[in-house]
Amino acid sequence: MSGGRRFPKGQISRISGSHNPGTDRFHILVSNNFRTLRHPLNPL
């Protein structure tokens, strides 16, 4: 994610904030993956 250098400092702080839908979606996917790994019915 080195593309952040193209934006000004003000935009970087805004993009890296918790209001970024991409970051929120990433955290949701990660939390869902951990939840699936810990699920007792998971065949893996």
Stockholm file with secondary structure:
# STOCKHOLM 1.0

chainA/1-44         MSGGRRFPKGQISRISGSHNPGTDRFHILVSNNFRTLRHPLNPL
#=GR chainA/1-44 SS CGGGGGSCHHHHHHHTSTTCHHHHHHHHHHHHHHHHHHCTTCCC
#=GC SS_cons        CGGGGGSCHHHHHHHTSTTCHHHHHHHHHHHHHHHHHHCTTCCC
//
